[in-house]
């Protein structure tokens, strides 16, 4: 019998909304990339601080904040609190074994899906979760 099939989640016994990252932990830091765009221009800034992202005006442009590395739970929580993202959505983002889905919330749309990548070394597909929060003035 394969014990991997019967592993308990690290979230077992915790209340709904508990923020626990369920994926593989990385040694490197999470990275935020900021893209600010509108009809006339697009500005891309790599490896910015959370504060730089949160201070940007959104009245005349759209903010696209790309997060690489979800293992920094506090960063994800602060980002989602700023954009008023429901705690259960934040929980779903951190759960990397989440099934693909689309949910509509007041003011934004939440999508989570799997991206398949071919691993040349192992000759297997690896899956990576991609979560998207799309509001009228932001994309996370």
Wavefront OBJ file of the C-alpha trace (Angstrom):
o trace
v 0.000 0.000 0.000
v 1.352 3.422 -0.959
v 1.588 5.567 2.181
v 1.685 8.769 0.071
v -1.988 8.241 -0.758
v -2.939 8.356 2.898
v -0.838 11.220 4.237
v -2.745 13.652 6.379
v -2.747 17.255 5.331
v -0.771 19.693 7.472
v -4.092 21.556 7.742
v -5.919 18.646 9.397
v -7.772 19.817 12.488
v -7.318 23.540 11.778
v -10.311 25.879 11.347
v -11.377 27.091 7.889
v -9.326 30.089 6.835
v -6.162 28.912 8.619
v -3.245 30.077 6.480
v -0.807 27.194 5.967
v 1.376 26.791 2.884
v 1.011 23.179 1.694
v 3.569 23.079 -1.122
v 7.275 22.356 -1.180
v 9.264 24.873 0.836
v 11.887 26.816 -1.055
v 15.185 28.151 0.245
v 15.041 31.315 -1.808
v 12.977 34.364 -0.923
v 9.625 35.085 -2.499
v 9.801 37.664 -5.265
v 7.314 40.352 -6.243
v 7.315 41.791 -9.748
v 5.207 44.872 -10.437
v 3.666 45.678 -13.793
v 1.702 48.924 -14.096
v -0.179 49.342 -17.331
v -2.903 51.320 -19.056
v -3.943 51.991 -22.635
v -0.843 54.104 -23.346
v 2.035 52.444 -21.496
v 3.403 49.500 -19.560
v 6.061 49.722 -16.854
v 7.699 46.537 -15.502
v 9.754 46.530 -12.297
v 11.283 43.286 -11.096
v 11.957 42.233 -7.508
v 10.160 45.028 -5.657
v 9.141 45.271 -2.016
v 5.599 44.762 -0.811
v 5.499 48.427 0.212
v 6.315 49.515 -3.356
v 3.394 47.457 -4.635
v 0.912 48.777 -2.096
v 1.764 52.467 -2.597
v 0.894 52.470 -6.302
v -2.205 54.426 -7.383
v -4.806 52.472 -9.341
v -7.168 55.203 -10.586
v -5.604 55.565 -14.039
v -3.854 52.226 -14.466
v -3.991 48.545 -13.625
v -1.540 46.923 -11.208
v -0.317 43.440 -11.966
v 1.598 42.000 -9.039
v 3.284 38.706 -9.812
v 4.265 36.648 -6.766
v 6.897 33.945 -7.229
v 7.113 31.765 -4.130
v 4.009 31.294 -2.005
v 5.927 29.905 0.962
v 6.088 33.384 2.544
v 2.617 33.162 4.133
v 2.881 36.574 5.829
v 3.613 38.265 2.479
v 0.603 36.617 0.818
v -1.603 37.515 3.780
v -0.537 41.191 3.747
v -0.992 41.490 -0.021
v -4.453 39.944 0.106
v -5.521 42.048 3.100
v -4.562 45.207 1.187
v -6.713 44.213 -1.794
v -9.524 42.972 0.487
v -9.289 39.362 -0.686
v -11.453 36.950 1.317
v -9.450 34.819 3.809
v -10.801 31.603 2.251
v -9.350 32.688 -1.116
v -6.003 33.273 0.577
v -6.274 29.796 2.075
v -6.982 28.331 -1.387
v -3.972 30.148 -2.875
v -1.662 28.654 -0.246
v -3.086 25.156 -0.747
v -1.028 24.002 -3.733
v -3.081 20.836 -4.156
v -6.227 22.869 -4.834
v -8.414 21.689 -7.678
v -8.948 23.956 -10.680
v -11.851 26.337 -10.164
v -13.293 29.793 -10.779
v -15.166 31.740 -8.105
v -16.803 35.148 -8.306
v -16.525 37.468 -5.309
v -17.700 41.018 -4.746
v -15.155 43.120 -6.652
v -12.944 40.366 -8.088
v -12.743 36.972 -9.733
v -10.613 34.112 -8.339
v -9.165 31.412 -10.592
v -6.846 28.573 -9.735
v -5.501 26.115 -12.269
v -2.617 23.743 -12.957
v 0.217 24.323 -15.395
v 2.017 21.228 -16.649
v 5.774 21.349 -17.264
v 7.824 18.555 -18.847
v 10.853 17.597 -16.739
v 13.686 16.529 -19.080
v 15.620 14.835 -16.251
v 12.835 12.619 -14.919
v 10.780 12.361 -18.122
v 7.614 13.146 -16.178
v 5.251 16.064 -16.142
v 5.361 18.315 -13.096
v 2.361 20.402 -12.186
v 2.466 23.889 -10.775
v -0.501 25.716 -9.317
v -1.313 29.148 -10.680
v -3.779 31.303 -8.783
v -5.171 34.511 -10.256
v -7.165 37.234 -8.529
v -8.597 39.651 -11.090
v -10.177 42.925 -9.995
v -11.140 45.961 -12.041
v -7.861 47.761 -11.161
v -5.536 44.912 -10.189
v -4.293 41.475 -11.143
v -2.566 39.283 -8.567
l 1 2 3 4 5 6 7 8 9 10 11 12 13 14 15 16 17 18 19 20 21 22 23 24 25 26 27 28 29 30 31 32 33 34 35 36 37 38 39 40 41 42 43 44 45 46 47 48 49 50 51 52 53 54 55 56 57 58 59 60 61 62 63 64 65 66 67 68 69 70 71 72 73 74 75 76 77 78 79 80 81 82 83 84 85 86 87 88 89 90 91 92 93 94 95 96 97 98 99 100 101 102 103 104 105 106 107 108 109 110 111 112 113 114 115 116 117 118 119 120 121 122 123 124 125 126 127 128 129 130 131 132 133 134 135 136 137 138 139 140
